[in-house]
Amino acid sequence: MLCRDYIIHLLHRVGAQRCGKNVSGCSSGCSSGGTFDGKPKTSPVATPDDEQTKRNAVTVTTGDI
């Protein structure tokens, strides 16, 4: 999985908003009308559950480490 796709997937899992319609140059992974969520077709590695991912994202974004 590409790093960009992984980041898009993590943002999708924690419910991040996509770019607004007035932002140009966005891909399907970040544009408001996009549908790409970065999820790989197959997952060779076990991924953490959604709640753990959300807790980690809150920790990172708030700097509460």
Backbone bond lengths (Angstrom), bond angles and torsions (degrees), N, CA, C in turn:
res aa  C-N    CA-C-N  psi(-1)  N-CA   C-N-CA  omega(-1)  CA-C   N-CA-C  phi
1 M - - - 1.455 - - 1.525 107.87 -
2 L 1.299 115.76 135.57 1.457 120.31 177.18 1.517 110.82 -69.19
3 C 1.300 116.54 150.09 1.464 121.25 179.59 1.538 110.59 -57.12
4 R 1.330 116.59 -43.29 1.470 120.95 -179.64 1.524 110.44 -60.69
5 D 1.335 116.71 -44.02 1.469 120.64 179.78 1.523 110.44 -64.11
6 Y 1.329 116.85 -39.50 1.465 121.02 179.67 1.527 110.73 -63.18
7 I 1.317 116.49 -42.59 1.471 120.82 179.21 1.527 110.05 -65.16
8 I 1.329 117.06 -43.10 1.467 120.52 177.47 1.522 109.72 -60.99
9 H 1.326 116.86 -41.72 1.468 120.76 179.72 1.527 111.04 -62.76
10 L 1.328 117.51 -44.63 1.469 120.46 178.89 1.526 111.27 -62.80
11 L 1.326 116.77 -43.43 1.469 120.21 178.44 1.524 110.76 -62.29
12 H 1.324 116.18 -40.78 1.472 120.38 177.87 1.525 110.94 -61.91
13 R 1.337 116.73 -43.17 1.468 121.14 -177.60 1.518 113.03 -64.61
14 V 1.331 117.31 -30.97 1.467 119.17 -179.42 1.528 111.96 -94.06
15 G 1.332 117.08 4.10 1.457 120.63 174.81 1.512 115.58 81.87
16 A 1.332 116.68 26.53 1.469 119.62 179.37 1.530 110.68 -64.59
17 Q 1.308 115.80 146.24 1.460 121.13 178.04 1.524 110.17 -74.92
18 R 1.316 116.02 148.51 1.462 121.02 174.89 1.525 108.82 -84.64
19 C 1.327 115.45 167.70 1.476 120.42 179.38 1.525 109.95 -61.33
20 G 1.319 116.25 151.04 1.453 121.04 176.93 1.519 111.17 -71.46
21 K 1.310 116.70 165.62 1.467 122.00 -178.35 1.522 112.83 -63.95
22 N 1.335 116.93 -24.02 1.462 120.08 -177.45 1.531 113.32 -83.42
23 V 1.329 118.65 -1.61 1.454 122.43 179.33 1.518 108.89 -89.77
24 S 1.325 117.55 125.44 1.465 120.49 -178.32 1.528 110.53 -97.23
25 G 1.318 115.08 157.90 1.457 121.17 175.70 1.519 115.32 80.91
26 C 1.323 118.45 12.25 1.463 120.94 -179.85 1.519 110.36 -82.44
27 S 1.321 115.55 147.49 1.461 120.89 176.68 1.527 109.27 -89.12
28 S 1.308 116.76 179.27 1.463 121.70 179.63 1.526 111.72 -63.98
29 G 1.324 116.37 -17.59 1.455 120.42 -179.99 1.511 114.37 -81.44
30 C 1.334 117.14 -18.03 1.464 117.64 -178.28 1.530 114.12 -130.49
31 S 1.322 118.21 -11.83 1.466 118.93 -179.05 1.530 110.53 -73.71
32 S 1.315 114.97 153.79 1.467 119.61 -176.18 1.522 112.67 -61.11
33 G 1.310 117.95 -28.86 1.462 121.09 179.16 1.518 113.03 -96.98
34 G 1.336 116.86 3.11 1.463 121.13 -176.57 1.515 113.25 -73.78
35 T 1.312 115.10 156.87 1.457 120.35 -179.87 1.520 112.76 -121.63
36 F 1.332 118.11 -9.03 1.461 121.01 -178.41 1.522 109.22 -71.72
37 D 1.356 116.68 125.15 1.459 120.07 -179.36 1.525 112.98 -110.53
38 G 1.346 116.84 6.22 1.452 120.63 177.09 1.509 114.70 78.45
39 K 1.322 117.30 -2.85 1.464 120.78 -177.65 1.530 109.41 -70.41
40 P 1.330 116.23 127.33 1.469 118.88 179.18 1.529 110.56 -69.86
41 K 1.329 115.85 153.92 1.461 120.06 178.23 1.522 110.50 -65.75
42 T 1.310 116.91 -34.99 1.463 122.08 174.84 1.517 107.60 -130.77
43 S 1.294 116.82 150.31 1.458 121.03 -178.39 1.525 109.69 -116.86
44 P 1.347 117.55 100.06 1.454 119.78 -178.68 1.529 112.86 -71.51
45 V 1.315 116.63 -18.91 1.456 121.34 -178.70 1.520 108.93 -121.57
46 A 1.309 117.19 138.84 1.467 120.47 177.54 1.524 109.21 -62.37
47 T 1.317 116.84 136.35 1.462 121.19 178.81 1.521 109.08 -104.45
48 P 1.336 117.16 150.18 1.465 119.46 179.63 1.527 110.87 -68.06
49 D 1.312 115.22 157.70 1.458 118.67 179.18 1.526 110.38 -67.45
50 D 1.308 116.17 162.83 1.463 121.95 -175.90 1.529 112.66 -58.72
51 E 1.315 118.12 -40.90 1.460 120.31 -178.04 1.525 111.19 -64.43
52 Q 1.335 117.28 -41.06 1.461 120.22 178.20 1.527 110.39 -65.11
53 T 1.320 117.16 -40.49 1.464 121.26 178.45 1.518 109.95 -61.49
54 K 1.324 118.02 -43.24 1.465 121.37 179.98 1.531 110.92 -64.89
55 R 1.330 117.33 -41.47 1.468 120.24 178.38 1.523 110.58 -62.25
56 N 1.333 116.95 -42.07 1.460 120.56 179.05 1.520 110.90 -64.41
57 A 1.329 117.54 -40.77 1.462 120.95 -179.30 1.515 110.69 -65.05
58 V 1.319 118.18 -40.35 1.462 121.40 178.57 1.520 109.56 -63.96
59 T 1.320 117.32 -42.17 1.466 121.44 178.96 1.517 110.92 -60.76
60 V 1.325 116.98 -44.90 1.464 121.51 -178.46 1.521 111.18 -67.30
61 T 1.345 117.53 -45.27 1.465 120.39 -175.70 1.525 113.03 -73.27
62 T 1.321 117.95 -27.14 1.461 119.28 179.83 1.522 112.35 -92.66
63 G 1.340 116.24 -11.67 1.448 119.32 -179.67 1.524 112.54 74.63
64 D 1.314 116.65 16.51 1.456 122.63 -177.09 1.533 109.92 -87.94
65 I 1.334 116.06 68.08 1.466 120.69 -176.46 1.507 109.36 -110.30
